[in-house]
Amino acid sequence: METERTTLRLESFPLEQNREVNTTLSRMETYSPSFIYQDTLKYQRSSLNSNQSNLSADTISRYGRTDSYGKAVRGQSRKSLNENREPRGMTGRAMIGFYNIFFWISGAAVFSIGVSSLLDLHTKELSNLFQVELISYHPAAPVLYWLHLGLLLDGAVVFLTGFFGCWSSIHENSLSTSMYLLLVLLCCVGEISLAILAVICRDKSIQVLETEVMAKLQVEYNVEGFASFSRSLDLMQAKFECCGLHGQQDYASSAWQREVGGLDGGQQLSLPLTCCVLSNKIELTGFLDPAPADLAGCQDVSVSTVISRYEDGCLDRLVNWGSHQFITVAGVSVGCFLLHSLGVILTCCLLHKLRRPAF
């Protein structure tokens, strides 16, 4: 084995280093304790001298100067070693491949959470009540809807990045590994941004929730042109079994009572039908077509306590529901960020091994 390595090193020297090689061989020959090894070194030195002295004119013309020939020989020697050596970073690539299983699972989970939140009718309608002005002098936006959309996009990017990570772990290519590292870093930045945005929007939306929703209730509820807000408020009352933000008195001075006299579907009402105990409450769309179990008893506001309508306000229950939604988005984002940070560390280690010189 040692003789083969010596041969390879000798063949890879350029012609200008012939004198130094002979000097080194002479020293090794002097201090070697084995005459067999000395004979081997003598043979290697004579072979080197013979190879370099027998260079043909064609070889010189082909490679130009003799140092170019030496570089060509070295390159060929390195190529032969690279073909016989074990692939670099094999352990790191195996760990990246195994890690991508969890990467896929996290991407699929985040994507499913985003899709289910966007497709859920109740979540979509109630999200309209949480409006936050993110940019000055711009209309307030339904931040919960955009946060759920952000989870969906993040999950899709993570899932697709997992495929690219498996492909880059199979190939011994530092460029593809660098691209994978960049994609994982982008996912981490997006996730931590979602978490920060969820926390900030939670505080802002809860601060303005009471004043904003109460102002809209007085002006927009059951008024033509504001069907979206009316649906959201009806869902809130039917889902949380409550009436108004603070109680049934919220509707006494509303535009719905002042301008149209509580007219709803041809009926003269004192309170919205969703303030009543509904017989179709378990239906998913029951709030769109409410069916009170006792309409007369529900609308008799002269009686302070009845079992046919809800009397508590919805504010606290709405705040708790919204806080849970914001915290869920923030928690999922932080969890994915921590998991994907591990991927950044593993990929950096693999990239270091791939870029390390083979010799």
Phi, psi and omega per residue, in radians:
M1 nan -0.746 -3.121
E2 -1.167 -0.618 3.134
T3 -1.140 -0.704 3.135
E4 -1.113 -0.734 3.129
R5 -1.114 -0.687 3.125
T6 -1.109 -0.721 3.119
T7 -1.064 -0.758 -3.116
L8 -1.134 -0.710 3.137
R9 -1.160 -0.664 -3.119
L10 -1.157 -0.742 -3.128
E11 -1.159 -0.440 -3.083
S12 -1.483 -0.086 3.123
F13 -1.308 2.476 3.004
P14 -1.288 2.910 -3.039
L15 -1.135 -0.575 -3.092
E16 -1.148 -0.321 -3.094
Q17 -1.678 0.243 -3.100
N18 -1.068 -0.747 -3.105
R19 -1.126 -0.716 3.131
E20 -1.159 -0.642 3.122
V21 -1.104 -0.799 -3.139
N22 -1.081 -0.698 3.117
T23 -1.091 -0.763 3.125
T24 -1.108 -0.708 3.122
L25 -1.131 -0.645 3.128
S26 -1.123 -0.708 3.119
R27 -1.167 -0.742 3.109
M28 -1.107 -0.616 3.135
E29 -1.184 -0.628 -3.106
T30 -1.230 -0.752 -3.024
Y31 -1.651 -0.035 -3.130
S32 -1.279 2.291 -3.131
P33 -1.384 -0.176 -3.055
S34 -1.965 2.192 3.122
F35 -1.210 -0.443 3.107
I36 -1.171 -0.745 3.122
Y37 -1.165 -0.575 3.092
Q38 -1.138 -0.736 3.097
D39 -1.086 -0.677 3.123
T40 -1.097 -0.751 3.129
L41 -1.130 -0.674 3.096
K42 -1.090 -0.710 3.127
Y43 -1.128 -0.725 3.133
Q44 -1.128 -0.686 -3.136
R45 -1.177 -0.734 3.115
S46 -1.145 -0.629 3.119
S47 -1.143 -0.701 3.122
L48 -1.105 -0.805 -3.131
N49 -1.099 -0.677 -3.130
S50 -1.164 -0.763 -3.111
N51 -1.120 -0.710 -3.073
Q52 -1.363 -0.510 3.123
S53 -1.365 -0.377 -3.098
N54 -1.701 0.336 3.087
L55 -1.083 2.237 -3.133
S56 -1.433 2.810 3.089
A57 -1.101 -0.542 3.130
D58 -1.150 -0.697 3.124
T59 -1.141 -0.756 3.137
I60 -1.102 -0.728 -3.141
S61 -1.203 -0.509 -3.105
R62 -1.296 -0.751 -3.083
Y63 -1.716 -0.085 3.128
G64 1.392 -2.188 -3.139
R65 -1.207 2.745 -3.083
T66 -1.150 -0.478 3.101
D67 -1.206 -0.508 3.046
S68 -1.156 -0.639 3.087
Y69 -1.116 -0.729 3.116
G70 -1.077 -0.700 3.105
K71 -1.125 -0.680 3.125
A72 -1.127 -0.716 3.130
V73 -1.134 -0.751 3.111
R74 -1.072 -0.741 3.125
G75 -1.076 -0.711 3.125
Q76 -1.148 -0.666 3.139
S77 -1.154 -0.748 3.117
R78 -1.129 -0.648 3.130
K79 -1.097 -0.741 3.136
S80 -1.145 -0.619 3.086
L81 -1.187 -0.708 -3.140
N82 -1.104 -0.572 3.138
E83 -1.254 -0.501 -3.072
N84 -1.685 -0.269 -3.074
R85 -1.385 2.827 3.077
E86 -1.327 2.431 -3.111
P87 -0.956 2.464 -3.134
R88 -1.321 2.588 3.060
G89 1.137 0.486 -3.096
M90 -1.069 -0.744 -3.141
T91 -1.135 -0.778 3.129
G92 -1.103 -0.680 3.135
R93 -1.183 -0.635 3.092
A94 -1.149 -0.687 3.117
M95 -1.159 -0.681 3.083
I96 -1.101 -0.742 3.114
G97 -1.088 -0.726 3.109
F98 -1.190 -0.695 3.141
Y99 -1.097 -0.579 -3.103
N100 -1.136 -0.347 3.043
I101 -1.088 -0.829 3.103
F102 -1.212 -0.538 3.092
F103 -1.087 -0.797 3.092
W104 -1.076 -0.793 -3.104
I105 -1.063 -0.772 3.130
S106 -1.113 -0.714 3.113
G107 -1.110 -0.751 3.130
A108 -1.152 -0.660 -3.139
A109 -1.164 -0.802 -3.142
V110 -1.126 -0.718 3.123
F111 -1.083 -0.741 -3.126
S112 -1.170 -0.642 3.095
I113 -1.117 -0.765 3.113
G114 -1.108 -0.763 -3.128
V115 -1.141 -0.801 -3.109
S116 -1.104 -0.636 3.130
S117 -1.213 -0.674 -3.132
L118 -1.285 -0.546 -3.116
L119 -1.523 -0.319 3.136
D120 -1.239 2.113 -3.068
L121 -1.098 -0.748 -3.105
H122 -1.144 -0.775 3.132
T123 -1.106 -0.717 -3.132
K124 -1.119 -0.758 -3.106
E125 -1.227 -0.761 -3.115
L126 -1.221 -0.447 3.109
S127 -1.106 -0.436 3.130
N128 -1.159 -0.314 -3.138
L129 -1.438 -0.259 -3.124
F130 -1.791 1.496 -3.113
Q131 -1.826 2.317 -3.141
V132 -2.317 2.357 3.074
E133 -1.504 1.683 -3.082
L134 -1.320 -0.596 -3.127
I135 -2.101 2.371 -3.115
S136 -1.059 2.458 3.102
Y137 1.129 0.384 3.031
H138 -2.092 2.611 -3.136
P139 -1.049 2.596 3.098
A140 -1.123 2.534 -3.076
A141 -2.007 2.585 3.055
P142 -1.273 1.562 -2.956
V143 -1.143 -0.571 3.137
L144 -1.086 -0.694 3.105
Y145 -1.068 -0.773 -3.107
W146 -1.242 -0.568 3.086
L147 -1.176 -0.714 3.082
H148 -1.146 -0.651 3.064
L149 -1.129 -0.651 3.081
G150 -1.103 -0.676 3.073
L151 -1.093 -0.728 3.131
L152 -1.071 -0.824 -3.126
L153 -1.143 -0.719 3.121
D154 -1.089 -0.757 3.116
G155 -1.087 -0.683 3.125
A156 -1.151 -0.747 3.134
V157 -1.141 -0.731 3.130
V158 -1.098 -0.747 -3.122
F159 -1.101 -0.778 3.132
L160 -1.207 -0.617 3.104
T161 -1.113 -0.565 3.098
G162 -1.053 -0.697 3.085
F163 -1.106 -0.763 3.135
F164 -1.130 -0.618 3.105
G165 -1.138 -0.695 3.084
C166 -1.129 -0.714 3.141
W167 -1.131 -0.730 -3.122
S168 -1.244 -0.497 3.114
S169 -1.288 -0.436 3.097
I170 -1.302 -0.691 -3.101
H171 -1.620 2.399 3.110
E172 -1.465 1.291 -3.009
N173 -2.369 2.034 -3.119
S174 -1.218 -0.487 -3.139
L175 -1.177 -0.828 3.135
S176 -1.150 -0.617 3.092
T177 -1.154 -0.658 3.095
S178 -1.135 -0.700 3.101
M179 -1.119 -0.713 3.099
Y180 -1.094 -0.736 3.102
L181 -1.063 -0.720 3.133
L182 -1.113 -0.734 3.137
L183 -1.137 -0.717 3.123
V184 -1.142 -0.684 3.096
L185 -1.098 -0.703 3.104
L186 -1.105 -0.695 3.085
C187 -1.082 -0.734 3.135
C188 -1.109 -0.742 3.127
V189 -1.108 -0.756 3.117
G190 -1.105 -0.679 -3.104
E191 -1.233 -0.760 3.130
I192 -1.201 -0.531 3.065
S193 -1.173 -0.706 3.091
L194 -1.086 -0.740 -3.130
A195 -1.106 -0.801 3.136
I196 -1.115 -0.753 3.140
L197 -1.112 -0.663 3.133
A198 -1.115 -0.733 -3.136
V199 -1.167 -0.761 -3.127
I200 -1.141 -0.796 -3.114
C201 -1.176 -0.558 3.095
R202 -1.058 -0.840 -3.122
D203 -1.138 -0.749 -3.113
K204 -1.169 -0.770 -3.077
S205 -1.172 -0.663 3.133
I206 -1.196 -0.595 3.121
Q207 -1.110 -0.675 -3.061
V208 -1.781 -0.021 -3.040
L209 -1.048 -0.865 -3.061
E210 -1.088 -0.839 -3.087
T211 -1.223 -0.736 -3.088
E212 -1.191 -0.851 -3.101
V213 -1.184 -0.665 3.134
M214 -1.140 -0.693 3.118
A215 -1.137 -0.702 3.121
K216 -1.216 -0.643 3.124
L217 -1.040 -0.717 -3.110
Q218 -1.204 -0.496 -3.003
V219 -1.888 -0.642 -2.918
E220 -1.882 -0.361 -3.022
Y221 -1.110 2.254 3.134
N222 0.963 0.477 3.058
V223 -1.847 2.453 -3.088
E224 -1.032 2.337 -3.131
G225 1.723 -0.102 -3.121
F226 -2.233 0.790 -3.084
A227 -1.153 -0.583 -3.099
S228 -1.115 -0.825 3.131
F229 -1.141 -0.669 -3.133
S230 -1.100 -0.730 3.106
R231 -1.077 -0.772 -3.125
S232 -1.092 -0.708 -3.141
L233 -1.212 -0.695 3.090
D234 -1.094 -0.713 3.106
L235 -1.118 -0.727 3.124
M236 -1.011 -0.783 -3.088
Q237 -1.235 -0.681 -3.138
A238 -1.277 -0.676 -3.080
K239 -1.269 -0.775 -3.070
F240 -1.635 -0.017 3.108
E241 0.976 1.063 -3.101
C242 -2.563 -3.122 -3.092
C243 -2.518 2.064 -3.099
G244 1.188 -3.049 3.084
L245 -1.437 -0.705 -3.115
H246 -1.967 -0.255 -3.130
G247 2.653 -3.109 -3.059
Q248 -1.152 -0.325 3.141
Q249 -1.198 -0.243 -3.137
D250 -1.113 -0.455 -3.065
Y251 -1.565 -0.155 -3.066
A252 -1.112 -0.622 -3.103
S253 -1.900 0.301 -3.109
S254 -1.364 2.788 3.115
A255 -1.096 -0.514 3.110
W256 -1.063 -0.703 3.119
Q257 -1.411 -0.669 -3.074
R258 -1.252 -0.735 -2.980
E259 -1.629 -0.682 -3.096
V260 -1.998 0.090 3.064
G261 1.142 0.504 3.111
G262 1.314 0.383 -3.125
L263 -1.278 2.248 3.133
D264 -2.586 1.923 3.136
G265 1.084 0.593 3.137
G266 1.475 -0.007 3.137
Q267 -1.888 2.508 3.075
Q268 -1.600 1.969 -3.011
L269 -2.086 2.605 3.016
S270 -1.632 -0.522 -3.126
L271 -2.338 2.699 3.056
P272 -1.055 2.599 -3.141
L273 -1.083 -0.472 -3.128
T274 -1.330 -0.093 2.988
C275 -1.412 -0.202 -3.140
C276 -1.556 2.743 2.998
V277 -1.213 2.131 -3.019
L278 -1.734 2.511 3.083
S279 -1.423 -0.307 3.136
N280 -1.983 0.578 -3.072
K281 -1.134 -0.548 -3.072
I282 -1.295 -0.239 3.118
E283 -1.263 2.509 -3.085
L284 -1.084 -0.675 -3.121
T285 -1.875 0.470 -3.119
G286 -1.105 -0.501 -3.123
F287 -1.243 -0.351 3.113
L288 -1.366 -0.473 3.115
D289 -2.396 1.243 -3.033
P290 -1.168 2.454 3.105
A291 -2.166 1.661 -3.116
P292 -1.110 2.458 3.091
A293 -1.233 -0.548 3.129
D294 -2.517 1.549 -3.057
L295 -1.149 -0.780 -3.093
A296 -1.112 -0.801 3.132
G297 -1.160 -0.588 3.137
C298 -1.190 -0.704 -3.055
Q299 -1.486 -0.072 3.123
D300 -1.438 1.558 -3.070
V301 -1.342 -0.122 3.119
S302 -1.259 -0.401 3.088
V303 -1.603 2.151 -3.024
S304 -1.309 -0.609 -3.080
T305 -2.204 2.041 3.094
V306 -2.403 2.783 3.136
I307 -1.677 -0.018 -3.085
S308 -1.684 0.027 3.086
R309 -2.547 2.821 3.120
Y310 -1.613 2.404 -3.081
E311 -2.002 -0.363 -3.124
D312 -1.303 2.653 3.061
G313 -1.357 2.820 -3.046
C314 -1.722 -0.083 -2.958
L315 -1.022 -0.903 -3.083
D316 -1.107 -0.711 -3.124
R317 -1.208 -0.625 3.101
L318 -1.193 -0.704 3.110
V319 -1.106 -0.745 3.132
N320 -1.117 -0.725 3.113
W321 -1.116 -0.800 -3.132
G322 -1.129 -0.713 3.111
S323 -1.071 -0.702 3.111
H324 -1.096 -0.711 3.132
Q325 -1.143 -0.793 3.133
F326 -1.125 -0.738 -3.135
I327 -1.155 -0.623 3.096
T328 -1.089 -0.790 3.108
V329 -1.079 -0.790 -3.135
A330 -1.135 -0.731 -3.134
G331 -1.139 -0.776 3.106
V332 -1.091 -0.720 -3.129
S333 -1.145 -0.768 3.137
V334 -1.155 -0.717 3.105
G335 -1.047 -0.784 3.111
C336 -1.160 -0.640 3.112
F337 -1.064 -0.771 3.134
L338 -1.141 -0.730 3.123
L339 -1.128 -0.729 -3.099
H340 -1.343 -0.396 3.025
S341 -1.122 -0.615 3.038
L342 -1.074 -0.677 3.079
G343 -1.103 -0.637 3.093
V344 -1.096 -0.743 -3.135
I345 -1.127 -0.810 3.140
L346 -1.096 -0.708 -3.127
T347 -1.187 -0.653 3.095
C348 -1.114 -0.705 3.095
C349 -1.108 -0.759 3.122
L350 -1.125 -0.717 -3.130
L351 -1.133 -0.634 3.093
H352 -1.102 -0.717 3.138
K353 -1.201 -0.675 -3.127
L354 -1.206 -0.553 -3.115
R355 -1.531 -0.151 3.125
R356 -1.247 2.368 -3.120
P357 -1.033 2.548 -3.128
A358 -1.233 -0.472 -3.128
F359 -1.867 nan nan
